[in-house]
Amino acid sequence: MLRLEGYEVWAAHSADEGLTLAQAHRPHCIILDLRMPLTSGLQVLRALRAIPGLTQTPVAIVTGDYYLEDAHAAEIQALGAQLRFKPLWLEELVTLARDLLNVGLKP
């Protein structure tokens, strides 16, 4: 959907692939799912924040879970990521990407 809106997008099918793509392409923003096979978006966020050059990259974690442990929500916030809830309709996804990119442009 974001490609149709003119954004350059790299999609990963696993956390490891996503981290590899992030290191190779240094994206201007990242949108993660909280629930992934074998890991979680929170674990990926921790790994991203440990990679030089990606420590300040704007990130949003999306989830269909409407209950999130307070400690997890606090850690997501402390690591500088936004938390969004599914479903994200096209307009909401585009707005999220635009907002993340605007955050990345601020000094």
KOLKE-154952 format. One line per field, with one value per residue (C-alpha): residue in three letters; x, y, z. Coordinates in pm, whole numbers, plus 50000, padded with zeros to 5 digits. Layout:
residu: (ALA|...)
px: (X|...)
py: (Y|...)
pz: (Z|...)
This chain:
residu: (MET|LEU|ARG|LEU|GLU|GLY|TYR|GLU|VAL|TRP|ALA|ALA|HIS|SER|ALA|ASP|GLU|GLY|LEU|THR|LEU|ALA|GLN|ALA|HIS|ARG|PRO|HIS|CYS|ILE|ILE|LEU|ASP|LEU|ARG|MET|PRO|LEU|THR|SER|GLY|LEU|GLN|VAL|LEU|ARG|ALA|LEU|ARG|ALA|ILE|PRO|GLY|LEU|THR|GLN|THR|PRO|VAL|ALA|ILE|VAL|THR|GLY|ASP|TYR|TYR|LEU|GLU|ASP|ALA|HIS|ALA|ALA|GLU|ILE|GLN|ALA|LEU|GLY|ALA|GLN|LEU|ARG|PHE|LYS|PRO|LEU|TRP|LEU|GLU|GLU|LEU|VAL|THR|LEU|ALA|ARG|ASP|LEU|LEU|ASN|VAL|GLY|LEU|LYS|PRO)
px: (50000|50282|50453|50133|50158|50510|50716|51022|50953|51156|50953|51098|50950|51151|51313|51663|51581|51439|51750|51970|51762|51771|52150|52191|51943|51934|51561|51418|51151|51049|50708|50715|50453|50461|50393|50634|50738|51022|51057|50866|50871|51002|51305|51364|51335|51597|51828|51768|51856|52190|52290|52496|52309|51968|51950|51729|51540|51167|50986|50624|50516|50169|49968|49628|49667|49458|49608|49978|50170|50259|50628|50628|50444|50686|50988|50854|50813|51155|51314|51153|50893|50526|50264|49969|49680|49539|49356|49541|49343|49519|49478|49598|49902|49996|49951|50166|50445|50424|50432|50733|50918|50841|50985|51302|51340|51342|51689)
py: (50000|50241|50172|50277|50606|50665|50544|50323|50014|49715|49431|49151|48811|48758|48962|48867|48968|49298|49376|49293|49518|49798|49779|49770|50044|50272|50348|50684|50507|50155|49999|49672|49424|49339|48970|48787|48425|48337|48690|49011|49362|49472|49244|49376|49733|49658|49519|49819|50061|49881|49935|50250|50479|50336|50446|50744|50607|50671|50342|50245|49911|49798|49533|49375|49316|49568|49469|49527|49486|49823|49730|49652|49972|50172|50008|50077|50441|50454|50317|50602|50409|50481|50218|50183|49941|49740|49757|50030|50130|50274|50636|50559|50369|50651|50906|50692|50673|51047|51121|50894|51057|51404|51297|51184|51524|51722|51821)
pz: (50000|50080|49747|49571|49761|49627|49922|49882|50093|50203|50350|50559|50631|50950|51224|51106|50751|50877|51079|50779|50553|50811|50837|50459|50365|50672|50631|50729|50937|51035|51099|51295|51399|51769|51715|51488|51449|51689|51831|51897|51763|52102|52068|51717|51847|52112|51843|51616|51894|51938|51573|51515|51278|51370|51732|51647|51346|51393|51464|51508|51648|51546|51723|51728|52101|52285|52617|52652|52975|53123|53132|52759|52671|52886|52723|52374|52471|52641|52323|52131|51934|51879|51955|51717|51717|51428|51208|51021|50716|50413|50518|50871|50741|50506|50786|51018|50759|50696|51071|51123|50835|50974|51312|51135|50966|51290|51415)
